[in-house]
Amino acid sequence: MKRPILGVLLASVMIWQACTIPAWVNTAEQDAEVAAPIAASLVDVIDPALAPVVTLVEDGFSALAKTLDTYKASPTATNLQAVQSAFEAVNGNVQQLENAAQIKNATTQSTVTSVVALLTQAVTEIAALVPPAAATASMKARVANSAKAKHWKAKDFKRAYNKLAKKDHRLKKL
């Protein structure tokens, strides 16, 4: 009598364990979700010519959050590759924004630099969350060559951004 119950219990635990989504997925998704409106806030601050690059960054973080959500629903190798591709796009777009943000006004330059630094940190944090076996070469390089992961979560990005928003009235608080 005890063996069949124990067998069913053991099988249930094994099935539940196999279906458990890794914690890094939820954290990365939350980071990406908060980074999208942070990126969008730059539209109110920068030269209108840079708006398409800002939109690319915002859309990239939104797409990354969606692919992470898809991966949560179905953690397959194909969906993990989609996460990696979305990450690569965000990484490239943030770097493009960093390179394009050549602003003459000191106040605007300071605000843009600070927001871009937050977005870069978000990319670094997400890259640091992905398990080494699943990370692409670009993700590994991003973690190795950029700002160090501070183990920030979405609330930390919100707090840092809102601190910037207090200094520059053009930014809307999150």
C-alpha positions as CSV (number, residue, x, y, z in Angstrom):
1,M,0.0,0.0,0.0
2,K,2.8,2.5,0.9
3,R,4.9,1.7,-2.2
4,P,2.3,2.7,-4.8
5,I,1.5,6.0,-2.9
6,L,5.2,6.7,-2.6
7,G,5.7,5.9,-6.3
8,V,2.9,8.3,-7.3
9,L,4.3,11.0,-5.0
10,L,7.8,10.6,-6.3
11,A,6.5,10.7,-9.9
12,S,4.5,13.9,-9.1
13,V,7.5,15.6,-7.6
14,M,9.7,14.7,-10.7
15,I,7.1,16.0,-13.1
16,W,6.6,19.2,-11.1
17,Q,10.4,19.7,-10.9
18,A,10.7,19.3,-14.7
19,C,8.1,21.9,-15.4
20,T,9.5,24.5,-13.0
21,I,10.6,27.6,-14.7
22,P,14.1,28.8,-13.7
23,A,14.0,31.9,-11.4
24,W,16.3,33.8,-13.8
25,V,13.5,33.9,-16.4
26,N,11.1,35.8,-14.1
27,T,13.8,38.2,-13.0
28,A,15.0,38.9,-16.6
29,E,11.4,39.4,-17.7
30,Q,10.7,41.9,-15.0
31,D,13.9,43.8,-15.8
32,A,13.1,43.9,-19.5
33,E,9.5,45.1,-18.7
34,V,10.7,48.0,-16.6
35,A,13.5,48.9,-19.1
36,A,11.0,49.5,-21.9
37,P,9.3,52.6,-20.4
38,I,12.7,53.8,-19.2
39,A,13.9,53.8,-22.8
40,A,10.7,55.4,-24.0
41,S,11.2,58.3,-21.6
42,L,14.2,59.4,-23.7
43,V,11.9,60.5,-26.5
44,D,10.8,63.5,-24.4
45,V,14.5,64.5,-23.8
46,I,16.5,63.9,-26.9
47,D,16.8,65.4,-30.4
48,P,13.8,64.1,-32.5
49,A,16.3,62.6,-35.0
50,L,17.2,60.0,-32.4
51,A,13.6,59.0,-31.7
52,P,13.8,56.0,-34.1
53,V,16.8,54.6,-32.2
54,V,15.0,55.1,-28.9
55,T,11.9,53.3,-30.3
56,L,14.1,50.4,-31.4
57,V,15.5,50.1,-27.8
58,E,12.0,50.3,-26.3
59,D,10.6,47.8,-28.7
60,G,13.6,45.5,-28.2
61,F,13.0,45.4,-24.4
62,S,9.3,44.7,-25.0
63,A,10.1,41.9,-27.5
64,L,12.6,40.5,-25.0
65,A,10.0,40.4,-22.3
66,K,7.5,38.7,-24.7
67,T,10.1,36.0,-25.7
68,L,10.9,35.4,-22.0
69,D,7.1,35.0,-21.4
70,T,6.9,32.5,-24.2
71,Y,9.9,30.7,-22.8
72,K,8.2,30.5,-19.4
73,A,5.1,29.0,-21.0
74,S,7.2,26.5,-23.0
75,P,10.9,26.2,-22.0
76,T,12.2,24.6,-25.2
77,A,15.6,25.1,-26.9
78,T,13.8,26.9,-29.7
79,N,12.2,29.4,-27.3
80,L,15.6,29.9,-25.6
81,Q,17.1,30.7,-28.9
82,A,14.4,33.3,-29.4
83,V,15.3,34.8,-26.0
84,Q,18.9,34.9,-27.1
85,S,18.0,36.6,-30.4
86,A,15.9,39.2,-28.7
87,F,18.7,39.9,-26.2
88,E,21.2,40.3,-29.1
89,A,18.8,42.9,-30.7
90,V,18.4,44.8,-27.5
91,N,22.2,44.8,-26.8
92,G,22.9,46.1,-30.3
93,N,20.2,48.8,-30.1
94,V,21.4,50.0,-26.7
95,Q,25.0,50.2,-28.1
96,Q,23.7,52.1,-31.2
97,L,21.9,54.6,-28.8
98,E,25.0,55.1,-26.8
99,N,27.0,55.9,-30.0
100,A,24.3,58.1,-31.5
101,A,23.6,60.2,-28.4
102,Q,25.9,63.1,-29.2
103,I,24.1,66.0,-27.4
104,K,25.4,69.5,-27.0
105,N,23.2,70.7,-24.1
106,A,25.0,69.7,-20.8
107,T,21.7,69.1,-18.8
108,T,20.2,66.9,-21.6
109,Q,23.6,65.1,-22.1
110,S,23.7,64.3,-18.4
111,T,20.1,63.0,-18.4
112,V,20.6,60.9,-21.6
113,T,23.9,59.5,-20.3
114,S,22.3,58.5,-17.0
115,V,19.3,56.8,-18.7
116,V,21.5,55.0,-21.2
117,A,23.7,53.8,-18.3
118,L,20.5,52.4,-16.7
119,L,19.6,50.6,-19.9
120,T,23.1,49.3,-20.3
121,Q,22.9,48.0,-16.7
122,A,19.6,46.3,-17.5
123,V,21.2,44.5,-20.5
124,T,24.2,43.5,-18.2
125,E,21.8,42.2,-15.5
126,I,19.8,40.2,-18.0
127,A,23.0,38.8,-19.5
128,A,24.3,37.8,-16.1
129,L,21.0,35.9,-15.3
130,V,21.2,33.6,-18.3
131,P,22.9,30.3,-17.3
132,P,26.4,30.0,-18.8
133,A,25.5,26.9,-20.9
134,A,22.6,28.8,-22.5
135,A,24.3,32.1,-23.0
136,T,25.5,33.2,-26.4
137,A,29.0,34.5,-27.1
138,S,27.6,38.1,-27.1
139,M,25.9,37.6,-23.7
140,K,29.1,36.3,-22.3
141,A,31.1,39.1,-23.8
142,R,28.6,41.7,-22.5
143,V,29.0,40.4,-18.9
144,A,32.8,40.1,-19.2
145,N,33.4,43.5,-20.9
146,S,30.8,45.8,-19.5
147,A,29.6,47.1,-16.3
148,K,29.6,44.5,-13.6
149,A,26.2,42.9,-12.7
150,K,25.0,44.6,-9.5
151,H,22.2,42.0,-9.1
152,W,19.6,44.6,-9.6
153,K,16.0,43.8,-9.9
154,A,13.2,45.7,-11.6
155,K,12.5,47.7,-8.4
156,D,16.1,48.9,-8.3
157,F,15.9,50.2,-11.9
158,K,12.6,52.0,-11.1
159,R,14.2,53.6,-8.0
160,A,17.2,54.8,-9.9
161,Y,15.1,56.1,-12.8
162,N,12.7,57.9,-10.5
163,K,15.7,59.5,-8.9
164,L,16.7,60.8,-12.3
165,A,13.1,61.9,-13.0
166,K,13.2,64.2,-9.9
167,K,16.2,66.0,-11.4
168,D,14.8,66.4,-14.9
169,H,11.2,67.3,-15.1
170,R,11.0,66.1,-18.7
171,L,11.2,62.5,-17.5
172,K,7.9,61.0,-16.2
173,K,8.1,58.9,-13.0
174,L,7.4,55.2,-13.2
